[in-house]
């Protein structure tokens, strides 16, 4: 699975995501999207995120790190 496959439907975008993308660079990354990102991570990893992990998700890189910590290796298109 790629980070684009996980996040693009939630963020309502088809643009390739970059590691540094965040709420500041993606207008659609609002509070509802944040909740949906957390729910999607929990769904695909089959685990529950800690409060620290939830609060730490601020960029695409953070999403990758949390997923990897839960055993899911997401890839990112480096274009």
Secondary structure, 3 states (H helix, E strand, C coil): CEHHHHHHHHHCCCCCCCCCCECCCCCCCCHHHHHHHHHHHHHHHCCCCCHHHHHHCCEHHHHHHHHHHCCCCCECCCC
